[in-house]
Amino acid sequence: MDELLTVFVHEAHEKLDEMEAGLLAIEQGDADPETLNAVFRAAHTVKGSSGVVEISAIERFTHVLENLLDQLRDGLVATSPELIGLILAACDHIRSLLENIEQLQGGQGGELEEKGSELAAQLSARLHRADAAQDAEPAAVTGEDGASEAAGECSASDNWHLSVRFGPGILCQGMDPASFLRQLGTIGNIRHLFTLLDAMPDAEDMDAEACYLGFEIALADATDQSSITRVFTFIEDECSLHIIPPHSPVDRYLALIDALPEPGISDILLQTGAISQQQLDRARQQAAAAEAGAPAAISPRSGGNNDVAGMVPAGNGDKRTAESSRLIRVQADKLDRLIDLVGELVIAGASAQLLARQSGQSTLAETTATLSRLVEDVRGTALQLRMVTIGETFNRFQRVVRDTARDTGKDITLVLHGGDTELDKSVVERLADPLLHLVRNAIDHGIESTEARLASGKSATGTVTLNAFHDSGNVVIEISDDGGGLNTERIRAKAIERGLIDAAATMTDQEIHHLIFEPGFSTAEQVTNLSGRGVGMDVVKKNITALRGSIEVYSSPQQGSRFVLRLPLTLAIIDGFLVGVQGAAYVIPLVNVVECLELKPEETLGNVLHLRGSALPFLRLRDMFGVSEHAPRRENVVVVQAAGQRAGIVVDQLLGEFQTVIKPLGQLFRHLRGVAGSTILGSGDVALILDVDALSRRAAQQESAALHAVAAIR
């Protein structure tokens, strides 16, 4: 796809998201007229953009949808859940057309075209059919005394007259003036079209990216003024527009001639038949005799019943243009390339700093230290470029909850918190599928039927909540429901039946709940379109683990369940703490490090350290990685915290903070426990990045096993 088409597809998806959010809010009782106006503007933007890039299938279909939304705004059509569902289906169809464009398929395809025709017919059938007399604009505006507002007679023209002056920046925004003229042809017949080049500068002063065009247009068969102004809504801040209805008083054409800078407007009006020479001369004589100027052009958006749309004040347009000029759309792969280069820069900087220290030259060491600080600033700024809020992802689930709840016959409300929480774009993209499954699982398994909820004294409406917040350098996402909770006994029985656990095994409720992540595990009695096949939860855990994250389950009978996802902010570069064991280097994410201290044998009992009155389970990296050499006389403990649990990691050396560029492990090592990745040191050696969450759980398990063994002996 070329760049213009790519921008169109991306922006169209954004506008469809806005439409869906607005429609769902309206369905849930939002009576604010601005919500419906925003939905209409989004649809109009999609239609206008599709006309610019000449995607006629989307333009034609969205035009029908736009007509219906316009009548909704005017109160001619009543809102209902069925109508909202139909409009949402229309949004889905537009998405399908956009997917065709993304896949470079071009045409709609028979099935898609048939579905589009069917939806268009259903949308058209909902339109309010008013009499032509009601739809038509009044020929002349009357004053309070009932007399005509115009001093002169009315023109004999049956055409609408439009004066359009496109702003100089319209081409830079990817807009083609010809596309808007083509749209006018869809609402009426263009009888006359005059192109004005008076604003064109000399060749040496011309800006190749600027637009200098103006048009005078005679348009027949247009139904009303609002349908004409909607054509230009997409660029209302980048053009000036004057509209005169058919059979308007001659004084209005005089006002137009006086309002426009070009000298030949009167000749154009005569050629189009808007006015006659006699009418023009007589009106000018009357105006001169009365020594009255032509009325000023007023924008119809100001609330008056005017037939001439005035220019948008330059200050407003300049302000919006200035704001939009501060934003630049950048392709994601370019940002990925930038992050990769910054990562290599970090590694090269660490190497230079190491060599500077080894050289013993203080000046060189100071210079490399300054360079390292600058590299760190560049790293932070580059990573910030990829940070996005999770609110957009959360908002997509409004539609998921609505449709899934209807499929299951349940009444469910989605509550969102923490939508402004930021994390890396690559993490957000890979979170969509796990979150989708957890939300649908909460609806299908978690929330009871309406009858069951009422019988247990609950509200008939169930609630699914999505919450996100930052915690200790990580992002925590919670998916909770107020349903019946997990059936612990049923999960245990199913696990025993499948041979996953022994019938005599002693397990906590939380350990039993984690069995739902086993491949193929399901407690559903029957298979539905949503669940029951035993696939999904294991994939959720696999995807979260691939993001170097963790997932925990908390459930209470008749109170609901809560799934807690803990994820890193970014997958590219982190601040690490470098430690050493028998000459090998390891990196602990700095956000997980609480403190460091010397390990004293007299303060330990087995694998538990007595730390300021509390027991701290620990494990030795030397034992974990099978280092056979004897431990040094002094060992150190790095106290870490993950998922609210503290543990100690015993190492030989503490080497200090280290900017860590995360490199993925190869396929051969991807199943290693306790290792999250690797990095390259300034010396060129490879260091493993430790998975603090996995190590903390392992330390806690060792402590629990030791306590059980002591209890058994006693």
C-alpha positions as CSV (number, residue, x, y, z in Angstrom):
1,M,0.0,0.0,0.0
2,D,1.2,3.5,-0.7
3,E,1.6,6.0,2.2
4,L,-1.6,7.9,1.6
5,L,-3.7,4.7,1.6
6,T,-1.9,3.5,4.7
7,V,-2.8,6.7,6.5
8,F,-6.4,6.5,5.4
9,V,-6.8,2.9,6.6
10,H,-5.3,3.7,10.0
11,E,-7.4,6.9,10.5
12,A,-10.5,5.1,9.3
13,H,-10.0,2.4,12.0
14,E,-9.6,5.2,14.6
15,K,-12.8,6.8,13.5
16,L,-14.7,3.5,13.6
17,D,-13.4,3.0,17.2
18,E,-14.8,6.5,18.0
19,M,-18.1,5.6,16.4
20,E,-18.4,2.3,18.3
21,A,-17.6,4.0,21.6
22,G,-20.2,6.7,21.0
23,L,-22.9,4.2,19.9
24,L,-22.4,2.0,22.9
25,A,-22.5,5.0,25.2
26,I,-25.8,6.1,23.6
27,E,-27.2,2.5,24.0
28,Q,-26.3,2.7,27.7
29,G,-28.3,5.9,28.1
30,D,-26.0,8.7,27.2
31,A,-28.4,11.5,26.1
32,D,-25.7,14.2,25.4
33,P,-26.3,15.4,21.8
34,E,-22.6,15.9,21.4
35,T,-22.1,12.1,21.6
36,L,-24.3,11.6,18.6
37,N,-22.7,14.5,16.8
38,A,-19.2,12.9,17.4
39,V,-20.5,9.7,15.9
40,F,-21.8,11.6,12.9
41,R,-18.6,13.5,12.4
42,A,-16.6,10.3,12.5
43,A,-18.8,8.7,9.8
44,H,-18.5,11.8,7.7
45,T,-14.7,11.8,8.1
46,V,-14.6,8.2,6.9
47,K,-16.8,9.0,3.9
48,G,-14.7,12.1,3.0
49,S,-11.4,10.4,3.4
50,S,-12.6,7.4,1.3
51,G,-13.6,9.9,-1.4
52,V,-10.1,11.5,-1.3
53,V,-8.4,8.1,-1.8
54,E,-11.1,7.1,-4.3
55,I,-12.4,4.0,-2.4
56,S,-15.9,4.3,-3.9
57,A,-17.3,1.2,-2.1
58,I,-16.7,2.7,1.4
59,E,-17.7,6.1,0.2
60,R,-21.1,4.9,-1.2
61,F,-21.9,2.7,1.8
62,T,-20.9,5.3,4.4
63,H,-23.0,7.9,2.6
64,V,-26.1,5.8,3.4
65,L,-25.0,5.4,7.0
66,E,-24.3,9.1,7.3
67,N,-27.9,10.0,6.1
68,L,-29.3,7.8,8.9
69,L,-27.0,9.3,11.5
70,D,-28.0,12.8,10.3
71,Q,-31.7,12.0,10.8
72,L,-30.9,10.6,14.2
73,R,-29.3,14.0,15.1
74,D,-32.4,15.8,13.9
75,G,-34.7,13.6,15.9
76,L,-36.5,12.2,12.8
77,V,-35.5,8.6,13.7
78,A,-35.8,7.2,17.2
79,T,-32.9,5.5,18.8
80,S,-33.4,1.8,19.8
81,P,-31.1,-1.2,20.7
82,E,-32.0,-2.8,17.3
83,L,-31.0,0.4,15.4
84,I,-27.7,0.7,17.4
85,G,-27.0,-3.0,16.6
86,L,-27.6,-2.3,12.9
87,I,-25.3,0.7,12.9
88,L,-22.6,-1.4,14.7
89,A,-23.0,-4.0,12.0
90,A,-22.4,-1.3,9.4
91,C,-19.2,-0.3,11.2
92,D,-18.1,-4.0,11.1
93,H,-18.8,-4.0,7.3
94,I,-16.6,-1.0,6.8
95,R,-13.9,-2.7,8.8
96,S,-14.1,-5.7,6.5
97,L,-13.7,-3.4,3.5
98,L,-10.7,-1.8,5.1
99,E,-9.2,-5.3,5.7
100,N,-9.6,-6.0,2.0
101,I,-7.6,-2.9,1.3
102,E,-4.9,-3.9,3.8
103,Q,-4.7,-7.3,2.1
104,L,-4.4,-5.6,-1.3
105,Q,-7.4,-7.5,-2.6
106,G,-8.9,-4.4,-4.2
107,G,-12.5,-5.5,-4.9
108,Q,-15.2,-6.4,-2.4
109,G,-15.8,-10.0,-3.3
110,G,-19.2,-11.5,-4.0
111,E,-20.1,-12.3,-0.4
112,L,-18.9,-9.0,1.0
113,E,-20.6,-7.0,-1.7
114,E,-23.9,-8.9,-1.1
115,K,-23.6,-8.2,2.6
116,G,-23.0,-4.5,2.0
117,S,-26.0,-4.2,-0.3
118,E,-28.2,-5.9,2.3
119,L,-26.9,-3.6,5.1
120,A,-27.4,-0.5,2.9
121,A,-31.0,-1.6,2.2
122,Q,-31.6,-2.0,5.9
123,L,-30.1,1.4,6.7
124,S,-32.2,3.0,4.0
125,A,-35.3,1.4,5.2
126,R,-34.8,3.1,8.6
127,L,-34.7,6.6,7.0
128,H,-37.6,9.0,7.7
129,R,-39.3,9.8,4.4
130,A,-40.4,13.4,4.6
131,D,-42.3,15.4,2.0
132,A,-40.2,17.3,-0.5
133,A,-41.8,20.5,0.7
134,Q,-40.6,19.8,4.2
135,D,-37.1,19.0,3.1
136,A,-36.7,22.0,0.9
137,E,-35.1,25.2,2.2
138,P,-37.3,28.3,2.3
139,A,-36.9,30.4,-0.7
140,A,-36.4,33.6,1.3
141,V,-35.9,34.5,4.9
142,T,-38.7,36.7,6.3
143,G,-38.4,39.1,9.1
144,E,-40.6,39.5,12.2
145,D,-43.2,41.5,10.4
146,G,-43.6,38.8,7.8
147,A,-42.2,41.0,5.0
148,S,-39.4,39.8,2.8
149,E,-35.9,40.5,4.3
150,A,-34.5,41.4,0.9
151,A,-35.2,44.7,-0.6
152,G,-34.8,43.4,-4.2
153,E,-36.7,40.8,-6.1
154,C,-35.8,37.1,-6.1
155,S,-33.6,35.5,-8.8
156,A,-35.1,33.1,-11.3
157,S,-32.3,30.5,-10.9
158,D,-33.3,26.9,-9.9
159,N,-29.7,26.2,-8.9
160,W,-27.8,26.4,-5.7
161,H,-24.8,28.7,-6.0
162,L,-21.6,27.7,-4.2
163,S,-18.4,29.7,-3.8
164,V,-15.5,27.6,-2.5
165,R,-12.0,28.8,-1.7
166,F,-9.6,26.0,-0.6
167,G,-7.0,26.9,2.0
168,P,-3.3,26.8,1.0
169,G,-2.5,23.8,3.3
170,I,-5.1,21.4,2.0
171,L,-2.7,19.5,-0.3
172,C,-0.2,19.0,2.5
173,Q,-2.9,17.2,4.5
174,G,-3.4,14.7,1.7
175,M,-6.7,16.3,0.5
176,D,-7.6,16.5,-3.2
177,P,-10.0,19.4,-4.0
178,A,-11.4,17.4,-6.9
179,S,-12.7,14.7,-4.6
180,F,-14.9,17.2,-2.8
181,L,-16.3,18.3,-6.1
182,R,-17.0,14.7,-7.0
183,Q,-18.9,14.3,-3.7
184,L,-21.1,17.3,-4.7
185,G,-22.0,15.3,-7.8
186,T,-23.4,12.6,-5.5
187,I,-26.0,14.9,-3.9
188,G,-27.0,16.9,-7.0
189,N,-26.0,17.8,-10.6
190,I,-23.2,20.2,-11.3
191,R,-24.6,22.5,-14.0
192,H,-21.7,25.0,-14.2
193,L,-18.2,24.9,-12.7
194,F,-15.7,27.8,-12.9
195,T,-12.1,27.4,-11.7
196,L,-10.6,30.6,-10.3
197,L,-6.9,31.2,-10.5
198,D,-6.7,34.8,-9.3
199,A,-4.8,33.7,-6.1
200,M,-2.1,32.0,-8.2
201,P,1.3,33.8,-7.6
202,D,4.1,34.2,-10.1
203,A,6.1,31.1,-10.9
204,E,9.1,32.1,-8.8
205,D,6.9,32.8,-5.8
206,M,4.8,29.6,-6.1
207,D,4.8,26.9,-3.4
208,A,4.5,23.5,-5.1
209,E,2.7,22.1,-2.0
210,A,0.2,25.0,-1.6
211,C,-3.3,25.2,-3.1
212,Y,-4.4,28.4,-4.8
213,L,-7.7,27.2,-6.3
214,G,-11.2,28.6,-6.0
215,F,-14.4,27.4,-7.6
216,E,-17.8,28.9,-8.4
217,I,-20.4,26.2,-8.8
218,A,-24.0,26.0,-9.9
219,L,-25.6,22.9,-8.4
220,A,-29.0,21.6,-9.3
221,D,-31.3,19.0,-7.6
222,A,-29.7,19.3,-4.1
223,T,-32.3,18.6,-1.4
224,D,-31.1,21.0,1.3
225,Q,-28.3,23.2,2.5
226,S,-27.1,20.8,5.3
227,S,-26.3,18.0,2.7
228,I,-24.1,20.5,0.9
229,T,-22.3,21.8,4.0
230,R,-21.7,18.2,5.1
231,V,-19.5,17.6,2.0
232,F,-17.1,20.2,3.3
233,T,-17.3,19.4,7.1
234,F,-14.1,17.4,6.7
235,I,-12.1,20.5,5.8
236,E,-14.2,23.2,7.3
237,D,-11.1,24.8,8.9
238,E,-9.2,24.7,5.6
239,C,-11.6,26.4,3.2
240,S,-14.2,29.2,3.0
241,L,-17.6,28.4,1.7
242,H,-20.6,30.6,0.6
243,I,-23.9,29.0,-0.3
244,I,-26.9,30.7,-1.8
245,P,-30.2,28.6,-2.2
246,P,-32.3,28.7,-5.4
247,H,-34.6,31.7,-5.9
248,S,-32.8,33.8,-3.3
249,P,-33.2,37.6,-3.3
250,V,-30.8,39.4,-5.7
251,D,-29.3,41.3,-2.7
252,R,-27.8,38.1,-1.5
253,Y,-25.8,37.7,-4.8
254,L,-24.7,41.3,-4.4
255,A,-23.5,40.4,-0.9
256,L,-21.5,37.5,-2.3
257,I,-19.9,39.7,-5.0
258,D,-18.8,42.3,-2.4
259,A,-17.5,39.5,0.0
260,L,-15.2,37.9,-2.6
261,P,-12.0,39.4,-3.8
262,E,-12.1,38.2,-7.4
263,P,-13.3,40.8,-9.9
264,G,-15.3,38.5,-12.2
265,I,-17.9,37.0,-9.9
266,S,-20.7,39.1,-11.3
267,D,-19.9,37.8,-14.8
268,I,-20.0,34.2,-13.5
269,L,-23.4,34.7,-11.9
270,L,-24.7,36.1,-15.1
271,Q,-23.3,33.2,-17.1
272,T,-24.9,30.6,-14.8
273,G,-28.3,32.4,-14.9
274,A,-28.3,33.0,-11.2
275,I,-29.3,36.6,-11.9
276,S,-30.0,38.7,-15.1
277,Q,-28.3,41.8,-16.1
278,Q,-31.5,43.8,-15.5
279,Q,-31.8,42.4,-12.0
280,L,-28.2,43.2,-11.3
281,D,-28.4,46.8,-12.6
282,R,-31.7,47.5,-10.8
283,A,-30.5,46.1,-7.5
284,R,-27.3,48.2,-7.6
285,Q,-29.3,51.3,-8.4
286,Q,-31.6,50.6,-5.4
287,A,-28.6,50.0,-3.2
288,A,-26.9,53.2,-4.2
289,A,-30.0,55.2,-3.8
290,A,-30.5,53.9,-0.3
291,E,-26.8,54.3,0.5
292,A,-26.9,50.9,2.2
293,G,-24.2,48.3,2.1
294,A,-24.7,44.7,1.4
295,P,-25.4,42.5,4.5
296,A,-22.4,40.8,6.0
297,A,-22.1,37.1,5.4
298,I,-22.7,35.1,8.6
299,S,-21.9,31.5,9.1
300,P,-25.0,29.3,9.4
301,R,-23.2,27.5,12.3
302,S,-23.7,30.6,14.4
303,G,-27.4,29.7,14.9
304,G,-29.0,32.2,12.5
305,N,-31.2,31.1,9.6
306,N,-28.8,32.4,6.9
307,D,-28.2,31.3,3.3
308,V,-24.6,32.4,3.0
309,A,-22.0,30.5,4.9
310,G,-19.2,32.9,5.8
311,M,-15.6,32.2,6.2
312,V,-14.3,30.5,9.3
313,P,-12.3,33.1,11.3
314,A,-8.6,32.8,10.4
315,G,-7.6,32.6,14.0
316,N,-9.6,29.4,14.7
317,G,-8.2,27.6,11.7
318,D,-4.7,28.7,12.4
319,K,-5.0,27.4,15.9
320,R,-6.2,24.0,14.9
321,T,-3.6,23.8,12.1
322,A,-0.9,24.8,14.7
323,E,-2.0,22.0,17.0
324,S,-2.1,19.4,14.3
325,S,1.3,20.4,13.0
326,R,2.8,19.4,16.4
327,L,1.8,15.8,15.7
328,I,3.7,13.5,13.3
329,R,2.5,10.0,12.4
330,V,5.5,7.7,12.3
331,Q,5.4,4.0,11.2
332,A,6.0,1.5,14.0
333,D,8.8,-0.3,12.2
334,K,10.8,3.0,12.1
335,L,10.5,3.3,15.9
336,D,11.5,-0.3,16.3
337,R,14.6,0.4,14.2
338,L,15.4,3.4,16.4
339,I,15.1,1.4,19.5
340,D,17.4,-1.3,18.1
341,L,20.0,1.4,17.2
342,V,19.7,2.9,20.7
343,G,20.3,-0.5,22.2
344,E,23.5,-0.9,20.1
345,L,24.5,2.5,21.2
346,V,24.0,1.6,24.9
347,I,26.2,-1.5,24.4
348,A,28.9,0.5,22.6
349,G,28.8,3.1,25.3
350,A,29.3,0.5,28.0
351,S,32.3,-0.9,26.1
352,A,33.8,2.6,25.7
353,Q,33.3,3.3,29.4
354,L,35.0,0.0,30.3
355,L,38.0,0.7,28.1
356,A,38.3,4.2,29.6
357,R,38.4,2.8,33.1
358,Q,41.0,0.2,32.1
359,S,43.2,2.9,30.5
360,G,43.5,4.9,33.7
361,Q,43.1,8.2,31.9
362,S,40.9,10.4,34.1
363,T,40.0,12.8,31.3
364,L,38.8,10.0,29.1
365,A,36.9,8.4,31.9
366,E,35.1,11.7,32.6
367,T,34.2,12.1,28.9
368,T,32.8,8.6,28.6
369,A,30.8,9.2,31.8
370,T,29.3,12.3,30.2
371,L,28.6,10.2,27.1
372,S,26.9,7.5,29.1
373,R,24.6,10.1,30.7
374,L,23.6,11.4,27.3
375,V,23.0,7.9,26.0
376,E,20.8,7.2,29.0
377,D,18.8,10.3,28.2
378,V,18.5,9.3,24.5
379,R,17.4,5.8,25.6
380,G,14.7,7.2,27.9
381,T,13.4,9.6,25.2
382,A,13.4,6.9,22.5
383,L,11.5,4.4,24.8
384,Q,8.9,7.1,25.6
385,L,8.1,7.4,21.9
386,R,6.7,3.9,21.9
387,M,4.7,4.4,25.1
388,V,1.0,4.3,24.5
389,T,-2.0,4.3,26.9
390,I,-3.9,1.1,27.4
391,G,-7.2,3.0,27.3
392,E,-7.7,2.4,23.6
393,T,-7.3,-1.3,24.1
394,F,-9.7,-1.3,27.0
395,N,-12.3,0.6,25.1
396,R,-12.4,-2.1,22.4
397,F,-13.9,-4.5,25.0
398,Q,-17.1,-2.4,25.3
399,R,-18.2,-4.0,22.0
400,V,-17.0,-7.4,23.0
401,V,-18.9,-7.3,26.3
402,R,-22.0,-6.1,24.6
403,D,-22.1,-8.8,21.9
404,T,-20.9,-11.6,24.1
405,A,-23.5,-10.7,26.8
406,R,-26.3,-10.8,24.2
407,D,-25.0,-14.2,22.9
408,T,-25.2,-15.6,26.4
409,G,-28.4,-13.9,27.4
410,K,-26.9,-12.1,30.3
411,D,-27.0,-8.4,31.4
412,I,-23.4,-7.3,31.9
413,T,-21.8,-3.9,32.5
414,L,-18.1,-3.2,31.8
415,V,-16.2,-0.9,34.1
416,L,-12.9,0.6,33.1
417,H,-10.2,2.1,35.3
418,G,-6.7,3.3,34.7
419,G,-7.0,3.8,30.9
420,D,-4.2,6.4,31.0
421,T,-1.7,3.9,32.2
422,E,1.2,3.8,29.7
423,L,3.3,0.8,28.5
424,D,5.2,-0.2,25.4
425,K,3.3,-0.4,22.2
426,S,4.7,-3.8,21.5
427,V,3.4,-5.1,24.8
428,V,-0.1,-3.6,24.2
429,E,-0.4,-5.2,20.8
430,R,0.5,-8.7,22.2
431,L,-1.9,-8.2,25.1
432,A,-5.0,-7.9,23.0
433,D,-5.7,-11.7,22.6
434,P,-5.0,-12.7,26.2
435,L,-7.3,-9.9,27.5
436,L,-10.0,-10.9,25.0
437,H,-10.0,-14.4,26.3
438,L,-10.0,-13.4,29.9
439,V,-12.9,-11.0,29.4
440,R,-15.0,-13.5,27.4
441,N,-14.2,-16.2,30.0
442,A,-15.4,-13.9,32.8
443,I,-18.7,-13.4,30.9
444,D,-19.2,-17.0,30.0
445,H,-17.9,-18.8,33.2
446,G,-17.7,-16.1,35.8
447,I,-21.0,-14.2,35.6
448,E,-24.0,-16.3,36.5
449,S,-27.3,-16.2,34.6
450,T,-29.8,-13.5,35.6
451,E,-32.0,-16.1,37.4
452,A,-29.1,-17.5,39.4
453,R,-28.0,-14.0,40.4
454,L,-31.4,-13.0,41.6
455,A,-31.8,-16.2,43.5
456,S,-28.5,-15.6,45.4
457,G,-29.6,-12.0,46.3
458,K,-27.3,-10.3,43.7
459,S,-28.2,-7.6,41.2
460,A,-29.5,-8.9,37.9
461,T,-26.7,-7.0,36.1
462,G,-23.2,-8.5,36.4
463,T,-20.1,-6.4,36.3
464,V,-16.8,-7.1,34.6
465,T,-14.0,-4.7,35.6
466,L,-10.7,-3.9,33.8
467,N,-8.1,-2.0,35.8
468,A,-4.5,-1.0,35.1
469,F,-1.9,0.8,37.2
470,H,1.9,1.0,37.7
471,D,3.5,-0.9,40.5
472,S,7.3,-1.1,41.2
473,G,8.3,-0.4,37.6
474,N,5.8,-2.9,36.2
475,V,2.2,-2.6,34.8
476,V,-0.5,-4.5,36.6
477,I,-3.7,-5.3,34.8
478,E,-6.7,-6.8,36.7
479,I,-9.6,-8.5,35.1
480,S,-12.3,-9.1,37.7
481,D,-16.0,-10.1,37.9
482,D,-18.6,-10.3,40.5
483,G,-19.8,-13.7,39.6
484,G,-19.9,-17.0,41.5
485,G,-16.1,-17.5,41.6
486,L,-14.1,-20.6,40.7
487,N,-15.4,-24.0,41.8
488,T,-12.4,-25.2,43.7
489,E,-13.7,-28.7,44.3
490,R,-14.8,-29.2,40.7
491,I,-11.3,-28.0,39.5
492,R,-9.6,-30.4,41.8
493,A,-11.8,-33.3,40.8
494,K,-11.2,-32.6,37.1
495,A,-7.5,-32.4,37.7
496,I,-7.5,-35.8,39.5
497,E,-9.6,-37.3,36.8
498,R,-7.1,-36.2,34.2
499,G,-4.1,-37.3,36.2
500,L,-2.7,-33.8,36.7
501,I,-2.5,-34.2,40.5
502,D,-2.6,-37.1,42.9
503,A,-5.8,-37.6,44.9
504,A,-3.8,-37.5,48.2
505,A,-1.9,-34.3,47.3
506,T,-2.3,-31.4,49.7
507,M,-2.7,-28.1,47.8
508,T,-3.8,-24.6,48.6
509,D,-6.8,-23.1,46.9
510,Q,-4.6,-20.8,44.9
511,E,-2.5,-23.7,43.6
512,I,-5.7,-25.5,42.6
513,H,-6.9,-22.4,40.8
514,H,-3.7,-22.3,38.8
515,L,-4.6,-25.7,37.3
516,I,-7.0,-24.0,34.9
517,F,-3.9,-22.9,33.0
518,E,-3.0,-26.5,32.2
519,P,-3.3,-27.3,28.4
520,G,-6.7,-28.8,27.5
521,F,-8.1,-28.2,31.0
522,S,-11.8,-27.3,31.2
523,T,-14.6,-27.8,33.7
524,A,-17.4,-26.9,31.3
525,E,-20.2,-29.5,31.0
526,Q,-20.9,-28.6,27.4
527,V,-19.0,-26.9,24.5
528,T,-20.3,-23.5,23.5
529,N,-19.2,-21.0,20.9
530,L,-17.2,-19.2,23.6
531,S,-15.6,-22.0,25.7
532,G,-15.6,-25.6,26.8
533,R,-12.9,-27.0,24.4
534,G,-10.1,-26.7,26.9
535,V,-8.0,-24.2,24.9
536,G,-7.5,-20.6,25.8
537,M,-6.3,-20.3,29.4
538,D,-3.1,-22.2,28.7
539,V,-2.5,-19.9,25.7
540,V,-3.2,-16.9,27.9
541,K,-0.5,-18.0,30.3
542,K,1.9,-18.8,27.5
543,N,1.5,-15.3,25.9
544,I,1.9,-13.5,29.3
545,T,5.0,-15.6,30.1
546,A,6.4,-14.7,26.6
547,L,6.0,-11.0,27.6
548,R,8.2,-11.7,30.7
549,G,5.0,-11.3,32.8
550,S,3.1,-13.3,35.3
551,I,-0.5,-14.1,36.0
552,E,-2.2,-14.8,39.4
553,V,-5.7,-15.9,40.2
554,Y,-7.8,-14.9,43.2
555,S,-11.3,-16.2,43.7
556,S,-13.9,-16.2,46.4
557,P,-17.2,-18.2,46.4
558,Q,-20.2,-16.0,45.3
559,Q,-18.0,-13.0,45.2
560,G,-16.2,-13.4,41.9
561,S,-12.7,-13.9,40.5
562,R,-9.8,-11.7,39.8
563,F,-7.0,-12.3,37.3
564,V,-3.9,-10.2,37.9
565,L,-1.4,-9.7,35.1
566,R,2.0,-8.2,36.0
567,L,4.0,-7.0,33.0
568,P,7.2,-5.1,32.3
569,L,6.9,-1.5,30.9
570,T,9.0,-2.3,27.9
571,L,10.6,-5.3,26.2
572,A,13.6,-3.4,24.8
573,I,15.9,-1.7,27.4
574,I,15.8,-1.8,31.2
575,D,17.9,-0.6,34.1
576,G,19.6,-3.6,35.6
577,F,21.7,-4.6,38.6
578,L,24.8,-6.6,37.6
579,V,25.9,-9.5,39.9
580,G,28.6,-12.1,39.5
581,V,28.8,-15.8,40.4
582,Q,32.1,-17.6,39.8
583,G,33.2,-15.2,37.0
584,A,29.8,-15.3,35.2
585,A,27.6,-12.2,35.1
586,Y,23.9,-12.0,35.7
587,V,21.4,-9.1,35.5
588,I,18.6,-8.5,38.0
589,P,16.0,-5.9,36.8
590,L,16.6,-2.9,39.0
591,V,12.9,-2.3,39.6
592,N,12.8,-5.6,41.6
593,V,15.9,-4.8,43.8
594,V,15.0,-3.8,47.3
595,E,18.4,-3.8,49.0
596,C,21.8,-5.6,49.1
597,L,23.5,-7.0,52.2
598,E,26.2,-9.5,53.3
599,L,25.1,-13.1,54.0
600,K,26.0,-14.1,57.5
601,P,25.8,-17.8,58.3
602,E,24.7,-17.2,61.9
603,E,21.6,-15.4,60.6
604,T,20.4,-18.3,58.4
605,L,18.5,-21.5,58.9
606,G,18.5,-23.7,55.9
607,N,17.4,-21.5,53.0
608,V,15.8,-18.9,55.2
609,L,17.5,-15.6,56.3
610,H,16.5,-13.9,59.5
611,L,16.2,-10.3,58.3
612,R,15.2,-7.7,60.9
613,G,12.7,-9.9,62.7
614,S,11.2,-11.5,59.6
615,A,12.0,-14.7,57.6
616,L,13.3,-14.2,54.1
617,P,13.5,-17.3,51.8
618,F,16.5,-17.3,49.5
619,L,18.3,-19.4,46.9
620,R,21.8,-19.5,45.7
621,L,22.5,-18.9,42.0
622,R,25.6,-21.1,42.5
623,D,23.3,-24.0,43.3
624,M,20.7,-23.2,40.7
625,F,23.2,-23.1,37.8
626,G,25.3,-26.0,39.1
627,V,28.5,-24.2,39.8
628,S,30.7,-26.8,41.4
629,E,33.5,-24.6,42.8
630,H,33.5,-23.8,46.5
631,A,31.7,-20.6,47.4
632,P,33.8,-17.6,48.4
633,R,34.2,-16.7,52.0
634,R,31.9,-13.7,51.6
635,E,28.6,-14.0,49.9
636,N,26.0,-11.3,49.3
637,V,22.2,-11.3,49.3
638,V,20.2,-9.2,46.8
639,V,16.7,-8.8,48.3
640,V,14.2,-8.7,45.5
641,Q,10.4,-8.2,45.4
642,A,8.0,-9.4,42.7
643,A,4.2,-9.8,42.8
644,G,4.1,-8.6,46.4
645,Q,6.5,-11.4,47.5
646,R,10.1,-10.9,48.8
647,A,13.0,-13.3,48.4
648,G,16.8,-13.3,48.5
649,I,19.2,-14.2,45.7
650,V,22.7,-15.2,46.9
651,V,25.6,-14.1,44.7
652,D,29.3,-13.8,44.9
653,Q,29.8,-10.2,43.7
654,L,27.8,-7.0,43.5
655,L,28.9,-5.2,40.3
656,G,26.5,-2.2,40.3
657,E,23.8,-0.8,38.0
658,F,23.9,-1.5,34.3
659,Q,21.8,-0.4,31.3
660,T,20.5,-3.6,30.0
661,V,19.6,-4.2,26.3
662,I,17.3,-7.2,26.3
663,K,18.2,-9.9,23.7
664,P,15.9,-12.8,23.3
665,L,17.1,-16.3,24.1
666,G,17.4,-18.8,21.3
667,Q,14.8,-21.6,20.7
668,L,17.0,-24.1,22.5
669,F,17.0,-22.1,25.8
670,R,13.5,-20.6,25.7
671,H,12.2,-23.1,28.3
672,L,14.9,-22.3,30.9
673,R,13.3,-21.5,34.3
674,G,14.5,-18.5,36.1
675,V,16.0,-16.8,33.0
676,A,14.1,-14.1,31.2
677,G,16.6,-13.2,28.5
678,S,20.2,-12.2,27.8
679,T,22.3,-9.1,27.2
680,I,25.7,-8.1,26.0
681,L,28.2,-6.5,28.4
682,G,30.7,-3.8,27.5
683,S,33.4,-6.5,27.4
684,G,31.5,-8.4,24.8
685,D,30.5,-11.2,27.2
686,V,26.9,-12.5,27.4
687,A,25.0,-12.1,30.7
688,L,21.7,-13.8,31.5
689,I,18.8,-11.7,32.7
690,L,17.1,-13.3,35.7
691,D,13.4,-13.9,36.0
692,V,12.8,-12.5,39.5
693,D,9.2,-13.6,39.6
694,A,10.1,-17.2,38.9
695,L,13.0,-17.2,41.3
696,S,10.9,-15.7,44.1
697,R,8.3,-18.4,43.7
698,R,11.0,-21.1,43.7
699,A,12.5,-19.7,46.9
700,A,9.1,-19.7,48.5
701,Q,8.4,-23.3,47.4
702,Q,11.7,-24.4,48.9
703,E,10.8,-22.7,52.2
704,S,7.3,-24.3,52.1
705,A,8.8,-27.8,51.4
706,A,11.3,-27.4,54.3
707,L,8.4,-26.5,56.7
708,H,6.4,-29.5,55.6
709,A,9.4,-31.8,56.1
710,V,9.9,-30.5,59.6
711,A,6.2,-30.9,60.4
712,A,6.3,-34.5,59.1
713,I,9.3,-35.4,61.3
714,R,7.6,-34.0,64.4
